Amino acid sequence: MKKIFIFIIFVLFTVGCSNISTQKNDITEEEKQSLLTMVTNIKKELKDGRFETFDHALIPGLKNSMLKKEIETVDFSQINILTSKPVFNKNTAENVVALIYGTHTLYLNVEYLLKNGEWKILNFKERRG
């Protein structure tokens, strides 16, 4: 009886672990490049005081609407914007954005979602040290 029980557990572990290696990454190189292009375009537009790409990329919601209104009041022409390389995981990605104004730096964690072939900003929040 013990041998049968151990055999069943072994089979369950084998089947469960075999599924991990067969999962493929759903994000293609083109989709990765489109996220990098979108981030670059958002940075350029913010520097110019425009928000079209940012508005289009932001997922609608109460929190994001309030944050969008707050961001539109900021003059980004005097702020340096640096971004890290995105880390991709299935249909999501995330990176760190640094907003540098003089000697002050604000770090934001930004989460993206690939939805219907387009990248959307799912969430962004201040990064705590």
C-alpha positions in Angstrom: 0.0 0.0 0.0 2.9 2.4 0.8 4.5 1.7 -2.5 1.3 2.6 -4.4 0.8 5.8 -2.4 4.5 6.8 -3.1 4.0 5.9 -6.7 0.9 8.1 -7.0 2.7 11.1 -5.3 5.7 10.6 -7.6 3.4 10.6 -10.7 1.6 13.8 -9.5 4.9 15.6 -9.0 6.3 14.5 -12.4 3.1 15.6 -14.2 3.0 18.9 -12.3 6.7 19.7 -12.9 6.6 18.7 -16.6 4.0 21.4 -17.2 6.4 24.1 -16.1 9.0 23.3 -18.7 6.5 23.2 -21.6 5.0 26.7 -20.9 6.2 29.1 -23.6 6.8 32.8 -23.3 3.8 34.4 -25.0 5.7 37.6 -25.8 7.5 37.9 -29.2 10.5 40.1 -29.9 8.2 42.4 -31.9 6.0 42.9 -28.8 9.0 43.5 -26.6 10.2 46.1 -29.1 6.8 47.7 -29.2 6.9 48.2 -25.4 10.3 49.8 -25.6 9.0 52.1 -28.4 6.0 53.0 -26.3 8.1 53.9 -23.3 10.4 56.0 -25.4 7.5 57.8 -27.0 5.9 58.5 -23.6 9.2 60.0 -22.3 9.5 62.3 -25.3 5.9 63.4 -25.1 6.1 64.2 -21.4 9.2 66.3 -22.0 7.2 68.2 -24.6 4.1 68.6 -22.3 2.0 66.2 -24.3 0.2 63.1 -22.9 -1.4 61.4 -26.0 0.5 58.1 -25.8 0.4 58.1 -22.0 -3.4 58.6 -22.1 -3.8 55.8 -24.7 -1.6 53.4 -22.8 -3.2 53.9 -19.4 -5.8 51.3 -18.4 -9.1 53.1 -17.4 -9.9 53.0 -13.7 -10.6 55.4 -10.9 -7.0 55.2 -9.4 -5.4 55.7 -12.8 -7.7 58.6 -13.7 -6.8 60.4 -10.5 -3.1 59.8 -11.1 -3.4 60.9 -14.7 -4.9 64.2 -13.7 -2.1 64.7 -11.2 0.6 63.9 -13.7 -0.8 66.3 -16.2 -0.2 69.2 -13.8 3.6 68.4 -13.7 6.0 70.3 -15.9 8.3 67.5 -17.1 10.6 69.9 -19.2 12.8 70.3 -16.1 12.7 66.6 -15.0 15.1 63.9 -16.2 13.3 60.6 -16.9 15.3 57.4 -16.8 13.9 53.9 -17.3 15.2 50.5 -16.6 15.0 47.6 -19.1 11.6 45.9 -18.8 11.4 42.4 -17.2 8.9 40.3 -19.1 6.8 37.5 -17.6 4.2 35.9 -19.9 1.9 38.8 -21.0 3.1 41.3 -18.4 6.2 43.4 -18.0 7.5 45.8 -15.4 10.3 48.3 -15.1 11.5 51.1 -12.8 11.2 54.7 -13.8 13.3 57.4 -12.1 12.2 61.0 -12.2 15.1 63.3 -11.3 14.6 66.9 -10.5 17.7 68.6 -9.2 19.0 66.5 -6.3 15.7 64.8 -5.7 14.9 61.4 -7.3 11.5 59.6 -7.3 11.4 56.0 -8.3 8.3 54.4 -9.7 7.5 50.7 -10.3 5.5 50.5 -13.5 3.6 47.4 -14.5 2.5 46.8 -18.1 -0.1 44.4 -19.6 -0.2 43.1 -23.1 -3.9 43.3 -24.1 -5.1 42.6 -27.6 -1.6 43.1 -29.0 -1.2 46.5 -27.3 0.8 47.3 -24.2 -1.2 49.1 -21.5 0.0 50.6 -18.2 -1.6 48.5 -15.6 -0.2 50.1 -12.5 2.5 52.5 -11.3 3.4 53.3 -7.7 6.1 54.9 -5.8 9.0 52.6 -5.0 9.9 52.5 -1.3 13.6 52.1 -0.4 
